Amino acid sequence: MRILIVSDAWRPQVNGVVRTLERLALDAGKLGHTVEFLTPQDYPTAPLPGYPEIQLALATPQAVADAIEAHNPDALHISTEGPLGWLARHWAIKTGRPFTSCYHTRYPQYISARYPIPESVSYGVLRYFHNAGVATMVATPSLQQELLGQGFNRCLLWSRGVDAELFNPNAHSALNLPGPVFLCVARVAVEKNLEAFLSLDLPGSKLIVGDGPDRAMLEAKYPDAHFLGARFGEDLARIYASADAFVFPSKTETFGLVMLEALASGTPVAAFPVEGLIPELAHAGAGVMSHDLRAAALKALEVPREASRQFALGYSHESAAKQFLSNVSEAFYRPMLRRAA
């Protein structure tokens, strides 16, 4: 099966959506399928106002239609609700082609954190976008129930995987910081709620890995914290494995891939108990979730590192790819069979 994924999120952006899609293409290829992409790299771009790291494609409806038809995919998956996503949706509706989509990002919460726009308005737009497709993929059962409650028509589960070879406890090395070291890996932006972590009264050191529009402001406001910028590959794996606890203050995640990477590295997680995060994390004893983030961070220091590692090993890239492919196959071919009948 040849699948075309349309995504407004793409390199050089550094986020969970991009990493998830790139890994999906690799693992789907190993399973005998082809995943191709239509991204902003294919068009002139302009920076998103107030967020220059995100480049928006300047494409016309005809250009996107021509590109999709040139790919001639067996299945179309629209990954994001940006300009390319809307144009691909328009093409699919116009030509009568079914498509699947994915709810990667909690835009209602992201938007309300920056602008005075009620979440109900954003949910209405997103519901209109996704319900035109045959299915919307979501990462966790709790998010599935949430979106169904918001009027989304059909939500299928598509979990995530982690590279447990790259992210592993053996990557540990000294960070040369007073311990214990509390780590957070995230885009440095308002929607990640980093001040809830940075303002905590914790012993040892607070470490932020990542970049974004709020970095300079937060560095100036919290001079006791250590900001390393974006890190990748083995360097990132070393930092994960060398921290004593991973503190994730975001309340707007749909899964929290960085938490899974920390857990694979043997680093316990502390987070708020919000909907959409990795299910069963606290119940499995791999981390601590509490409305008191400081208490959760301190309690996470007592979690056995092996318990965190074992929990993460239950999330493989191959299983995630198989789940995605099954969703696409079922959602794409069932409407065609109904029409043929």
RAVEN-V443104 format. One line per field, one symbol per residue. ss: DSSP state (H for helix, E for strand, L for the rest). psi: psi as a letter, one per 30 degrees, with the letter a starting at -180 (. if undefined). burial: I if it has 9 or more other ideal C-beta (glycine too) atoms within 8 Angstrom, else O. Layout:
ss=???
psi=???
burial=???
//
This chain:
ss=LEEEEEELLLLLLLLHHHHHHHHHHHHHHHLLLEEEEEEHHHLLEEEELLEEEEEEELLLHHHHHHHHHHHLLLEEEELLLLHHHHHHHHHHHHHLLLLEEELLLLHHHHHHHHLLLLHHHHHHHHHHHHLLLLEEEELLHHHHHHHHHLLLLLEEELLLLLLLLLLLHHHLLLLLLLLLEEEEELLLLHHHLLHHHHLLLLLLEEEEELLLLLHHHHHHHLLLLEELLLLLHHHHHHHHHHLLEEEELLLLLLLLHHHHHHHHLLLLEEELLLLLLLLLLLLLLLEEELLLHHHHHHHHLLLLHHHHHHHHLLLLHHHHHHHHHHHHHHHHHHHHHHHHL
psi=kkkkkkkfjlkgkjleeeeeeeeeeeeeefgglkklkjlffflllkkkkfiffjkkkilleeeeeeeeeeehlekkkjflhaeeeeeeeeeeeefgkllllkiekieeeeeffelikkeeeeeeeeeeeefflfkkklfleeeeeeeefggkejkkkjallkjfeejlffgklkfhkklljkkkjlkileffhfffeffkjklbkkkkklllfgeeeeeefifflkjfakllbeeeeeeefflfkjkjfkgglfeieeeeeeefggjlkkllilkflklgeeffgfakklfjeeeeeeefffkkeeeeeeeeffjleeeeeeeeeeeeeeeefeeeeeee.
burial=IIIIIIIIIIOOIIOIIIIIIOIIIIIIIOIOIOIIIIIIOOIOIOIIOOIOIIIIIOIOIOIIIOIIOOIOIOIIIIIIIIIIIIIIIIIIOOOOOIIIIIIIOIIIIIIIOOOOOOIOOIIOOIIOIIIIIIIIIIIIOIIIOIIIOOOIOOIIIIIIIIIIOOIIIOIOOOIOIOOIIIIIIIIIIOIIIIIIIIOIOIOIIIIIIIIIIIIOOIIOOIOOIOIOOOOOOOOIIIIIIIIIIIIIIIOIIIIIIIIIIIIIIIIIIIIIOOOIIIOOIIOOOIIIIIOOIIIIIOIIIOIOIOIIIIIIIOIIIIIIIIIIIOIIIIIIOIIIOOOOO
//
